[in-house]
Amino acid sequence: MAAARSVTGGPVGRAPELVAVEDFLGQDGTSRGLVLTGEPGIGKSTLWVAAIDVARRRGMRVVSTRASGAEARLAFAGLIDMLDEVDLRRLECLPGPQLTALEVALLRAEPGDAPPDRGAIAFGFRNALRALASEGPLLVAVDDLQWLDAPSGDALAFAARRLDDSPVSFLLARRPGRSAPLERALAPLKRLEVGRSASERPGTCSRSGWN
């Protein structure tokens, strides 16, 4: 069932959270990442989708993945999602070895006698994001970060540590728990705890807020 929408186009009862998202997307380099945290079923994914809508209305390009427990063991499933509509061969700054390794990881090219070098994949992914960001601000969005496959998480963390000079922002959503390598790579990172919406608690303020 589709989530109820407010008259402003966002989820009902989530005005404070959407203001925080707007502030993050409209900032000037204060923080490169925002992570939405909350219990299962609390509304993180709905807010994550609304945040992507905000980013696109602002003219940002978005590459995204929605991880799941069933796919957590599929290597590079997250990267395959993110770059699904990207023609890597049209991007500049991708040397041949990086392009080949990345295409094999994304299941776009046949593997050779040996598996592709993880370093070449990581640098290739970093350079792909850098090339996309050269055309305008880029948002990298990951829902259910706790289920993201490890190879994709490693490549994202590697890229995040090496994109300080590019207009790339990261929007993450996950359940409470230990922080992921990607979060540590993005420090300082803004955190927004997602509690019950204002519409679910009549007469009170939302429990959500910055941590």
N, CA, C and O of each residue as an XYZ file, in Angstrom:
844
protein
N       0.846     -1.190      0.000
C       0.000      0.000      0.000
C       0.877      1.234      0.000
O       1.844      1.298      0.759
N       0.570      2.202     -0.820
C       1.376      3.416     -0.912
C       1.275      4.200      0.382
O       0.221      4.233      1.016
N       2.378      4.835      0.774
C       2.379      5.642      1.982
C       1.543      6.884      1.771
O       1.494      7.436      0.671
N       0.873      7.328      2.849
C       0.103      8.566      2.758
C       1.048      9.722      2.524
O       2.171      9.735      3.030
N       0.596     10.681      1.765
C       1.440     11.817      1.431
C       0.840     13.086      1.985
O      -0.382     13.217      2.061
N       1.677     14.013      2.370
C       1.206     15.305      2.841
C       0.961     16.211      1.652
O       1.279     15.856      0.517
N       0.390     17.390      1.912
C       0.101     18.310      0.817
C       1.369     18.841      0.179
O       1.323     19.340     -0.945
N       2.514     18.748      0.872
C       3.773     19.221      0.321
C       4.521     18.123     -0.416
O       5.627     18.348     -0.907
N       3.927     16.932     -0.500
C       4.554     15.856     -1.254
C       5.389     14.903     -0.435
O       5.892     13.913     -0.965
N       5.551     15.183      0.871
C       6.333     14.298      1.715
C       5.446     13.398      2.550
O       4.230     13.590      2.569
N       6.020     12.412      3.247
C       5.226     11.533      4.094
C       4.514     12.321      5.195
O       5.087     13.247      5.769
N       3.295     11.961      5.480
C       2.514     12.636      6.510
C       3.205     12.488      7.861
O       3.654     11.398      8.218
N       3.291     13.581      8.605
C       3.863     13.546      9.946
C       5.370     13.581      9.994
O       5.951     13.394     11.063
N       6.023     13.814      8.868
C       7.484     13.797      8.830
C       8.079     15.161      8.478
O       9.198     15.234      7.969
N       7.357     16.217      8.739
C       7.863     17.549      8.395
C       9.211     17.853      9.051
O      10.104     18.345      8.361
N       9.408     17.585     10.355
C      10.716     17.904     10.954
C      11.862     17.155     10.292
O      12.935     17.714     10.062
N      11.624     15.876      9.987
C      12.674     15.086      9.350
C      12.978     15.595      7.950
O      14.138     15.642      7.540
N      11.924     15.981      7.204
C      12.135     16.484      5.852
C      12.873     17.819      5.859
O      13.661     18.102      4.956
N      12.622     18.631      6.867
C      13.375     19.877      7.010
C      14.858     19.567      7.219
O      15.726     20.217      6.636
N      15.137     18.560      8.063
C      16.525     18.163      8.298
C      17.175     17.654      7.016
O      18.339     17.948      6.747
N      16.420     16.887      6.225
C      16.931     16.389      4.948
C      17.217     17.560      4.004
O      18.266     17.603      3.362
N      16.288     18.496      3.924
C      16.484     19.682      3.081
C      17.739     20.427      3.507
O      18.527     20.854      2.664
N      17.927     20.586      4.810
C      19.110     21.298      5.309
C      20.384     20.572      4.895
O      21.363     21.202      4.494
N      20.366     19.244      4.994
C      21.548     18.476      4.613
C      21.854     18.624      3.124
O      22.998     18.869      2.742
N      20.844     18.477      2.298
C      21.053     18.549      0.849
C      21.405     19.956      0.391
O      22.035     20.130     -0.652
N      21.004     20.962      1.161
C      21.265     22.335      0.763
C      22.503     22.938      1.376
O      22.809     24.104      1.126
N      23.231     22.166      2.182
C      24.400     22.691      2.863
C      25.562     22.874      1.893
O      25.510     22.447      0.739
N      26.596     23.513      2.390
C      27.773     23.779      1.560
C      28.992     23.066      2.147
O      29.919     23.698      2.653
N      28.967     21.727      2.065
C      30.142     20.970      2.465
C      30.313     20.739      3.949
O      31.372     20.271      4.365
N      29.307     21.049      4.777
C      29.441     20.842      6.217
C      29.626     19.367      6.539
O      30.465     19.008      7.365
N      28.849     18.520      5.893
C      28.969     17.076      6.086
C      28.653     16.396      4.772
O      27.764     16.834      4.042
N      29.378     15.321      4.461
C      29.162     14.628      3.191
C      28.120     13.530      3.291
O      27.703     12.981      2.271
N      27.691     13.199      4.512
C      26.771     12.083      4.652
C      25.697     12.310      5.691
O      25.901     13.008      6.684
N      24.543     11.701      5.441
C      23.431     11.681      6.385
C      22.960     10.240      6.507
O      22.714      9.578      5.498
N      22.833      9.750      7.734
C      22.338      8.395      7.952
C      21.066      8.459      8.781
O      21.025      9.095      9.834
N      20.029      7.789      8.289
C      18.757      7.681      8.982
C      18.766      6.363      9.750
O      18.973      5.305      9.155
N      18.547      6.412     11.048
C      18.557      5.198     11.844
C      17.225      5.028     12.561
O      16.596      6.009     12.958
N      16.797      3.780     12.724
C      15.545      3.518     13.415
C      15.197      2.045     13.368
O      15.775      1.275     12.600
N      14.254      1.669     14.194
C      13.849      0.271     14.280
C      13.151     -0.176     12.990
O      12.668      0.666     12.233
N      13.091     -1.485     12.731
C      12.385     -1.987     11.548
C      10.933     -1.536     11.538
O      10.249     -1.589     12.560
N      10.467     -1.090     10.370
C       9.081     -0.687     10.214
C       8.736      0.692     10.719
O       7.567      1.076     10.691
N       9.723      1.461     11.185
C       9.452      2.770     11.762
C       9.230      3.846     10.702
O       8.676      4.903     11.002
N       9.657      3.587      9.466
C       9.459      4.571      8.398
C      10.725      5.103      7.768
O      10.688      6.100      7.047
N      11.872      4.436      8.035
C      13.136      4.903      7.467
C      13.113      4.895      5.944
O      13.526      5.860      5.303
N      12.622      3.790      5.368
C      12.646      3.653      3.911
C      11.744      4.686      3.242
O      12.091      5.233      2.195
N      10.585      4.953      3.848
C       9.689      5.972      3.298
C      10.373      7.327      3.296
O      10.285      8.073      2.321
N      11.056      7.645      4.393
C      11.766      8.919      4.479
C      12.945      8.947      3.513
O      13.233      9.983      2.915
N      13.628      7.811      3.358
C      14.761      7.698      2.425
C      14.301      7.986      0.994
O      14.966      8.718      0.262
N      13.162      7.409      0.598
C      12.607      7.653     -0.739
C      12.230      9.120     -0.899
O      12.484      9.720     -1.943
N      11.623      9.701      0.138
C      11.240     11.118      0.076
C      12.475     12.005     -0.060
O      12.447     13.015     -0.764
N      13.554     11.623      0.615
C      14.791     12.401      0.516
C      15.371     12.348     -0.893
O      15.898     13.344     -1.390
N      15.272     11.188     -1.534
C      15.733     11.075     -2.918
C      14.897     11.969     -3.822
O      15.430     12.609     -4.728
N      13.590     12.018     -3.580
C      12.720     12.912     -4.361
C      13.168     14.362     -4.202
O      13.213     15.115     -5.175
N      13.496     14.746     -2.979
C      13.970     16.108     -2.722
C      15.254     16.372     -3.501
O      15.406     17.421     -4.127
N      16.173     15.414     -3.457
C      17.447     15.579     -4.156
C      17.240     15.757     -5.650
O      17.879     16.609     -6.268
N      16.353     14.962     -6.237
C      16.114     15.072     -7.678
C      15.459     16.402     -8.028
O      15.760     16.985     -9.069
N      14.565     16.888     -7.164
C      13.958     18.194     -7.423
C      14.996     19.308     -7.363
O      14.836     20.357     -7.987
N      16.049     19.071     -6.612
C      17.136     20.041     -6.526
C      18.111     19.918     -7.693
O      19.068     20.687     -7.785
N      17.876     18.962     -8.579
C      18.735     18.795     -9.742
C      19.913     17.871     -9.527
O      20.832     17.843    -10.345
N      19.904     17.112     -8.440
C      20.999     16.183     -8.181
C      20.773     14.879     -8.950
O      19.637     14.442     -9.132
N      21.844     14.284     -9.386
C      21.760     12.941     -9.938
C      21.830     11.956     -8.780
O      22.549     12.194     -7.810
N      21.093     10.855     -8.870
C      21.046      9.880     -7.780
C      21.426      8.504     -8.301
O      20.904      8.055     -9.322
N      22.328      7.838     -7.605
C      22.594      6.421     -7.831
C      22.261      5.730     -6.522
O      22.710      6.162     -5.460
N      21.480      4.663     -6.584
C      20.958      4.105     -5.337
C      20.887      2.587     -5.371
O      20.931      1.958     -6.428
N      20.773      2.020     -4.168
C      20.542      0.588     -3.999
C      19.743      0.372     -2.728
O      19.906      1.087     -1.739
N      18.874     -0.632     -2.774
C      18.099     -1.024     -1.593
C      18.516     -2.454     -1.258
O      18.077     -3.413     -1.893
N      19.361     -2.569     -0.259
C      19.913     -3.871      0.097
C      18.854     -4.733      0.789
O      17.864     -4.221      1.312
N      19.080     -6.042      0.783
C      18.170     -6.959      1.469
C      18.963     -8.124      2.019
O      20.047     -8.440      1.529
N      18.415     -8.761      3.042
C      19.100     -9.893      3.641
C      19.324    -11.023      2.668
O      20.328    -11.731      2.751
N      18.386    -11.203      1.732
C      18.499    -12.294      0.763
C      19.654    -12.087     -0.203
O      20.129    -13.045     -0.813
N      20.117    -10.838     -0.352
C      21.166    -10.529     -1.324
C      22.493    -10.177     -0.663
O      23.449     -9.807     -1.344
N      22.553    -10.290      0.652
C      23.743     -9.854      1.366
C      24.989    -10.648      0.981
O      26.107    -10.158      1.136
N      24.806    -11.870      0.481
C      25.947    -12.706      0.101
C      26.276    -12.620     -1.392
O      27.194    -13.294     -1.859
N      25.541    -11.804     -2.138
C      25.807    -11.661     -3.567
C      26.829    -10.546     -3.769
O      26.522     -9.371     -3.563
N      28.023    -10.909     -4.165
C      29.102     -9.934     -4.297
C      28.768     -8.851     -5.312
O      28.358     -9.138     -6.437
N      28.949     -7.610     -4.899
C      28.773     -6.418     -5.729
C      27.325     -6.174     -6.165
O      27.086     -5.450     -7.132
N      26.355     -6.773     -5.458
C      24.952     -6.516     -5.790
C      24.622     -5.035     -5.653
O      23.877     -4.485     -6.464
N      25.176     -4.389     -4.628
C      24.914     -2.965     -4.429
C      25.466     -2.118     -5.561
O      24.782     -1.219     -6.051
N      26.701     -2.392     -5.986
C      27.295     -1.629     -7.081
C      26.549     -1.859     -8.382
O      26.398     -0.937     -9.183
N      26.074     -3.095     -8.602
C      25.309     -3.389     -9.818
C      24.054     -2.522     -9.870
O      23.715     -1.976    -10.920
N      23.360     -2.395     -8.723
C      22.179     -1.532     -8.662
C      22.538     -0.077     -8.963
O      21.888      0.578     -9.778
N      23.559      0.410     -8.307
C      23.901      1.829     -8.408
C      24.288      2.244     -9.824
O      23.937      3.331    -10.283
N      25.007      1.376    -10.501
C      25.521      1.730    -11.829
C      24.709      1.093    -12.953
O      25.169      1.022    -14.093
N      23.514      0.635    -12.632
C      22.692     -0.084    -13.606
C      22.438      0.721    -14.882
O      22.450      0.163    -15.979
N      22.209      2.015    -14.743
C      21.878      2.852    -15.901
C      23.058      3.695    -16.370
O      22.881      4.637    -17.141
N      24.249      3.362    -15.910
C      25.445      4.135    -16.266
C      26.251      3.381    -17.315
O      26.625      2.225    -17.116
N      26.511      4.046    -18.427
C      27.360      3.477    -19.480
C      28.809      3.815    -19.140
O      29.277      4.922    -19.407
N      29.505      2.862    -18.555
C      30.860      3.123    -18.089
C      31.797      3.517    -19.220
O      32.747      4.268    -19.000
N      31.547      3.028    -20.415
C      32.457      3.296    -21.529
C      32.343      4.736    -22.038
O      33.166      5.178    -22.840
N      31.334      5.459    -21.577
C      31.197      6.862    -21.958
C      31.812      7.793    -20.921
O      31.880      9.004    -21.127
N      32.257      7.224    -19.813
C      32.847      8.038    -18.755
C      34.337      8.235    -18.996
O      35.039      7.321    -19.430
N      34.799      9.428    -18.710
C      36.229      9.691    -18.764
C      36.859      9.254    -17.437
O      36.149      8.925    -16.487
N      38.157      9.254    -17.379
C      38.909      8.944    -16.151
C      38.797      7.489    -15.720
O      39.008      7.181    -14.547
N      38.472      6.586    -16.641
C      38.450      5.167    -16.303
C      39.505      4.444    -17.140
O      39.228      4.050    -18.273
N      40.707      4.267    -16.597
C      41.741      3.531    -17.334
C      41.272      2.122    -17.682
O      40.398      1.569    -17.014
N      41.855      1.547    -18.729
C      41.440      0.240    -19.213
C      41.350     -0.842    -18.158
O      40.328     -1.525    -18.086
N      42.383     -1.035    -17.327
C      42.314     -2.095    -16.311
C      41.175     -1.882    -15.310
O      40.538     -2.844    -14.880
N      40.919     -0.627    -14.940
C      39.822     -0.339    -14.012
C      38.473     -0.598    -14.669
O      37.578     -1.176    -14.052
N      38.328     -0.172    -15.915
C      37.074     -0.398    -16.637
C      36.785     -1.888    -16.775
O      35.659     -2.330    -16.544
N      37.802     -2.663    -17.151
C      37.615     -4.107    -17.318
C      37.233     -4.768    -16.000
O      36.299     -5.569    -15.949
N      37.960     -4.430    -14.925
C      37.677     -5.025    -13.619
C      36.281     -4.666    -13.144
O      35.573     -5.514    -12.600
N      35.877     -3.416    -13.344
C      34.557     -2.973    -12.899
C      33.459     -3.647    -13.714
O      32.434     -4.046    -13.161
N      33.660     -3.776    -15.004
C      32.646     -4.425    -15.838
C      32.490     -5.904    -15.486
O      31.381     -6.436    -15.541
N      33.569     -6.564    -15.130
C      33.474     -7.963    -14.699
C      32.709     -8.042    -13.377
O      31.846     -8.904    -13.210
N      33.025     -7.143    -12.436
C      32.333     -7.137    -11.139
C      30.844     -6.866    -11.304
O      30.026     -7.392    -10.550
N      30.494     -6.043    -12.293
C      29.091     -5.689    -12.535
C      28.394     -6.691    -13.441
O      27.244     -6.485    -13.831
N      29.085     -7.775    -13.776
C      28.535     -8.845    -14.626
C      28.209     -8.347    -16.033
O      27.245     -8.796    -16.653
N      29.018     -7.422    -16.525
C      28.846     -6.912    -17.886
C      29.896     -7.467    -18.835
O      29.804     -7.272    -20.047
N      30.884     -8.150    -18.296
C      31.951     -8.720    -19.124
C      32.323    -10.082    -18.561
O      32.195    -10.328    -17.361
N      32.781    -10.957    -19.434
C      33.195    -12.284    -19.016
C      34.485    -12.192    -18.196
O      35.403    -11.456    -18.558
N      34.551    -12.941    -17.094
C      35.792    -12.936    -16.317
C      36.902    -13.644    -17.063
O      36.645    -14.506    -17.904
N      38.130    -13.282    -16.757
C      39.268    -13.949    -17.365
C      39.641    -15.186    -16.571
O      38.809    -15.769    -15.875
N      40.885    -15.572    -16.681
C      41.363    -16.756    -15.965
C      41.434    -16.530    -14.463
O      41.366    -17.478    -13.680
N      41.571    -15.271    -14.066
C      41.662    -14.927    -12.643
C      40.575    -13.910    -12.315
O      40.174    -13.142    -13.190
N      40.087    -13.886    -11.069
C      39.081    -12.895    -10.690
C      39.650    -11.493    -10.793
O      40.858    -11.311    -10.643
N      38.800    -10.482    -11.049
C      39.295     -9.111    -11.181
C      39.914     -8.619     -9.889
O      39.486     -8.993     -8.797
N      40.909     -7.791    -10.020
C      41.614     -7.238     -8.869
C      40.684     -6.314     -8.085
O      40.075     -5.414     -8.664
N      40.570     -6.530     -6.761
C      39.674     -5.710     -5.936
C      40.101     -4.244     -5.937
O      39.259     -3.346     -5.889
N      41.411     -4.007     -5.993
C      41.885     -2.628     -6.029
C      41.451     -1.918     -7.293
O      41.060     -0.751     -7.253
N      41.517     -2.628     -8.433
C      41.089     -2.033     -9.698
C      39.592     -1.741     -9.669
O      39.152     -0.720    -10.199
N      38.806     -2.626     -9.056
C      37.361     -2.385     -8.938
C      37.097     -1.152     -8.094
O      36.289     -0.301     -8.465
N      37.781     -1.052     -6.949
C      37.566      0.074     -6.035
C      37.950      1.399     -6.688
O      37.201      2.373     -6.608
N      39.126      1.436     -7.339
C      39.534      2.678     -8.008
C      38.605      2.981     -9.176
O      38.281      4.142     -9.427
N      38.175      1.947     -9.889
C      37.255      2.175    -11.002
C      35.932      2.749    -10.537
O      35.385      3.652    -11.170
N      35.413      2.226     -9.428
C      34.158      2.749     -8.888
C      34.333      4.188     -8.423
O      33.482      5.036     -8.694
N      35.435      4.470     -7.721
C      35.711      5.842     -7.300
C      35.750      6.788     -8.500
O      35.158      7.867     -8.468
N      36.442      6.380     -9.544
C      36.566      7.239    -10.714
C      35.247      7.373    -11.469
O      34.991      8.409    -12.083
N      34.407      6.335    -11.430
C      33.082      6.439    -12.047
C      32.236      7.473    -11.315
O      31.571      8.289    -11.954
N      32.251      7.449     -9.974
C      31.514      8.452     -9.209
C      32.062      9.845     -9.471
O      31.303     10.804     -9.615
N      33.365      9.949     -9.531
C      33.987     11.253     -9.784
C      33.573     11.792    -11.159
O      33.315     12.986    -11.306
N      33.511     10.918    -12.156
C      33.108     11.346    -13.495
C      31.645     11.782    -13.509
O      31.303     12.783    -14.139
N      30.780     11.039    -12.819
C      29.367     11.430    -12.760
C      29.204     12.762    -12.042
O      28.388     13.590    -12.446
N      29.971     12.973    -10.982
C      29.875     14.213    -10.216
C      30.428     15.405    -10.986
O      30.084     16.549    -10.686
N      31.277     15.152    -11.968
C      31.810     16.261    -12.765
C      30.718     16.907    -13.623
O      30.878     18.023    -14.118
N      29.597     16.178    -13.789
C      28.477     16.703    -14.575
C      27.452     17.422    -13.705
O      26.518     18.033    -14.226
N      27.617     17.355    -12.382
C      26.692     17.999    -11.455
C      26.660     17.244    -10.146
O      27.161     16.122    -10.076
N      26.076     17.833     -9.087
C      26.043     17.186     -7.769
C      25.437     15.790     -7.836
O      24.442     15.562     -8.525
N      26.052     14.862     -7.108
C      25.660     13.455     -7.129
C      25.286     13.009     -5.724
O      25.976     13.340     -4.760
N      24.185     12.251     -5.605
C      23.794     11.652     -4.338
C      23.894     10.138     -4.454
O      23.291      9.533     -5.340
N      24.657      9.536     -3.559
C      24.766      8.084     -3.463
C      23.861      7.647     -2.312
O      24.089      8.037     -1.167
N      22.842      6.845     -2.602
C      21.838      6.494     -1.601
C      21.794      4.988     -1.375
O      21.718      4.209     -2.326
N      21.843      4.585     -0.102
C      21.810      3.168      0.263
C      20.755      2.962      1.340
O      20.855      3.538      2.424
N      19.755      2.154      1.055
C      18.744      1.797      2.050
C      19.094      0.437      2.658
O      19.648     -0.433      1.986
N      18.762      0.270      3.938
C      19.073     -0.970      4.664
C      20.560     -1.287      4.567
O      20.959     -2.370      4.139
N      21.354     -0.330      4.971
C      22.812     -0.464      4.894
C      23.319     -1.723      5.584
O      24.334     -2.290      5.180
N      22.609     -2.162      6.631
C      23.077     -3.341      7.366
C      23.091     -4.595      6.507
O      23.772     -5.562      6.849
N      22.348     -4.605      5.387
C      22.310     -5.762      4.502
C      23.194     -5.603      3.270
O      23.252     -6.515      2.445
N      23.874     -4.489      3.123
C      24.698     -4.280      1.928
C      25.804     -5.325      1.872
O      26.470     -5.582      2.875
N      26.003     -5.931      0.694
C      27.048     -6.949      0.565
C      28.415     -6.336      0.847
O      28.666     -5.178      0.517
N      29.288     -7.118      1.456
C      30.585     -6.620      1.917
C      31.451     -6.042      0.792
O      32.042     -4.980      0.987
N      31.556     -6.695     -0.386
C      32.382     -6.105     -1.445
C      31.892     -4.714     -1.881
O      32.702     -3.820     -2.127
N      30.574     -4.537     -1.976
C      30.046     -3.214     -2.320
C      30.338     -2.216     -1.212
O      30.718     -1.076     -1.481
N      30.161     -2.643      0.040
C      30.445     -1.752      1.165
C      31.892     -1.318      1.191
O      32.189     -0.156      1.467
N      32.800     -2.246      0.904
C      34.224     -1.911      0.887
C      34.536     -0.914     -0.226
O      35.283      0.042     -0.016
N      33.962     -1.137     -1.413
C      34.208     -0.225     -2.536
C      33.650      1.168     -2.239
O      34.277      2.174     -2.573
N      32.473      1.227     -1.612
C      31.883      2.520     -1.259
C      32.732      3.255     -0.232
O      32.963      4.457     -0.359
N      33.200      2.530      0.791
C      34.038      3.163      1.806
C      35.348      3.660      1.200
O      35.820      4.747      1.533
N      35.925      2.865      0.318
C      37.163      3.261     -0.367
C      36.937      4.549     -1.155
O      37.742      5.478     -1.089
N      35.830      4.593     -1.901
C      35.527      5.787     -2.699
C      35.247      6.993     -1.810
O      35.715      8.098     -2.086
N      34.483      6.777     -0.744
C      34.100      7.896      0.129
C      35.321      8.588      0.719
O      35.316      9.806      0.897
N      36.358      7.832      1.020
C      37.570      8.428      1.593
C      38.362      9.225      0.569
O      39.293      9.945      0.930
N      38.001      9.105     -0.710
C      38.815      9.702     -1.769
C      37.999     10.610     -2.699
O      38.368     10.813     -3.856
N      36.895     11.152     -2.186
C      36.046     12.022     -3.005
C      35.844     13.398     -2.381
O      34.854     14.076     -2.657
N      36.783     13.801     -1.546
C      36.632     15.089     -0.859
C      36.526     16.258     -1.821
O      35.907     17.272     -1.497
N      37.119     16.131     -2.995
C      37.137     17.246     -3.935
C      35.990     17.188     -4.940
O      35.956     17.990     -5.874
N      35.055     16.263     -4.771
C      33.944     16.115     -5.719
C      32.611     16.363     -5.006
O      32.481     16.058     -3.820
N      31.613     16.915     -5.722
C      30.298     17.186     -5.115
C      29.458     15.917     -4.993
O      28.448     15.758     -5.678
N      29.893     15.016     -4.112
C      29.200     13.743     -3.898
C      28.714     13.693     -2.456
O      29.505     13.865     -1.528
N      27.417     13.457     -2.261
C      26.834     13.298     -0.934
C      26.307     11.873     -0.787
O      26.012     11.202     -1.776
N      26.193     11.426      0.450
C      25.750     10.063      0.737
C      24.543     10.093      1.658
O      24.561     10.746      2.702
N      23.488      9.378      1.263
C      22.280      9.235      2.067
C      22.130      7.761      2.426
O      21.972      6.918      1.544
N      22.180      7.451      3.714
C      22.134      6.072      4.179
C      20.949      5.871      5.112
O      20.508      6.806      5.779
N      20.439      4.648      5.153
C      19.386      4.301      6.112
C      19.697      2.909      6.650
O      20.050      2.005      5.892
N      19.565      2.747      7.950
C      19.871      1.438      8.538
C      19.198      1.291      9.891
O      18.725      2.258     10.488
N      19.172      0.043     10.355
C      18.682     -0.242     11.688
C      19.738      0.147     12.721
O      20.912      0.283     12.376
N      19.338      0.327     13.985
C      20.335      0.614     15.021
C      21.351     -0.516     15.120
O      21.033     -1.678     14.864
N      22.555     -0.167     15.487
C      23.596     -1.179     15.611
C      24.958     -0.586     15.331
O      25.121      0.632     15.260
N      25.921     -1.451     15.174
C      27.304     -1.035     14.941
C      27.419     -0.290     13.619
O      26.821     -0.683     12.617
N      28.185      0.777     13.628
C      28.352      1.557     12.401
C      29.124      0.764     11.361
O      29.973     -0.063     11.696
N      28.819      1.025     10.087
C      29.463      0.338      8.972
C      30.744      1.070      8.564
O      30.902      2.249      8.884
N      31.668      0.389      7.859
C      32.878      1.063      7.390
C      32.576      2.310      6.573
O      33.319      3.288      6.652
N      31.492      2.297      5.784
C      31.143      3.472      4.988
C      30.847      4.665      5.876
O      31.245      5.786      5.559
N      30.154      4.439      6.986
C      29.858      5.538      7.901
C      31.138      6.125      8.483
O      31.282      7.344      8.585
N      32.057      5.259      8.860
C      33.321      5.738      9.426
C      34.140      6.485      8.384
O      34.863      7.424      8.716
N      34.030      6.074      7.133
C      34.761      6.755      6.064
C      34.210      8.138      5.802
O      34.923      9.001      5.289
N      32.940      8.369      6.150
C      32.285      9.651      5.878
C      32.364     10.634      7.047
O      31.842     11.744      6.950
N      32.997     10.249      8.130
C      33.066     11.129      9.298
C      33.704     12.472      8.926
O      34.701     12.515      8.206
N      33.107     13.586      9.436
C      31.931     13.692     10.303
C      30.631     13.452      9.523
O      30.446     13.950      8.412
N      29.754     12.682     10.139
C      28.521     12.242      9.494
C      27.329     12.723     10.311
O      27.335     12.617     11.537
N      26.310     13.248      9.642
C      25.087     13.636     10.342
C      24.213     12.406     10.550
O      24.120     11.547      9.673
N      23.576     12.324     11.707
C      22.693     11.208     12.023
C      21.311     11.741     12.394
O      21.178     12.710     13.141
N      20.301     11.087     11.859
C      18.924     11.458     12.162
C      18.200     10.213     12.663
O      17.980      9.266     11.909
N      17.833     10.225     13.940
C      17.109      9.087     14.514
C      15.641      9.199     14.135
O      14.994     10.205     14.426
N      15.126      8.186     13.498
C      13.741      8.183     13.031
C      12.881      7.434     14.046
O      13.017      6.223     14.222
N      11.996      8.175     14.711
C      11.061      7.569     15.648
C       9.670      7.539     15.044
O       9.517      7.677     13.830
N       8.670      7.363     15.865
C       7.292      7.382     15.384
C       6.977      8.762     14.824
O       7.432      9.773     15.357
N       6.200      8.800     13.755
C       5.876     10.075     13.125
C       4.930     10.881     14.005
O       4.256     10.338     14.880
N       4.894     12.194     13.755
C       4.020     13.072     14.518
C       2.561     12.665     14.358
O       1.767     12.828     15.285
N       2.201     12.134     13.187
C       0.809     11.728     12.953
C       0.428     10.509     13.785
O      -0.756     10.258     14.010
N       1.418      9.751     14.241
C       1.158      8.579     15.074
C       1.132      8.936     16.556
O       0.754      8.114     17.391
N       1.536     10.168     16.881
C       1.565     10.600     18.272
C       0.844     11.938     18.379
O       1.492     12.967     18.571
N      -0.456     11.947     18.263
C      -1.206     13.194     18.270
C      -0.977     14.000     19.536
O      -0.996     13.485     20.654
N      -0.758     15.302     19.304
C      -0.585     16.205     20.429
C       0.817     16.257     20.975
O       1.071     16.957     21.955
N       1.764     15.513     20.347
C       3.141     15.548     20.814
C       4.069     15.821     19.666
O       3.680     15.729     18.502
N       5.295     16.157     19.992
C       6.310     16.394     18.964
C       6.956     15.077     18.578
O       6.953     14.123     19.356
N       7.508     15.028     17.381
C       8.210     13.837     16.935
C       9.424     13.602     17.819
O      10.022     14.546     18.335
N       9.790     12.311     17.991
C      10.978     11.976     18.761
C      12.233     12.050     17.920
O      13.342     11.955     18.446
N      12.071     12.220     16.614
C      13.240     12.230     15.743
C      14.064     13.481     15.979
O      13.527     14.527     16.344
N      15.360     13.374     15.772
C      16.202     14.555     15.926
C      17.637     14.232     15.610
O      18.003     13.069     15.443
N      18.450     15.265     15.527
C      19.868     15.057     15.245
C      20.549     14.443     16.435
O      20.215     14.761     17.576
N      21.507     13.559     16.187
C      22.351     13.004     17.235
C      23.737     13.591     17.092
O      24.630     13.266     17.875
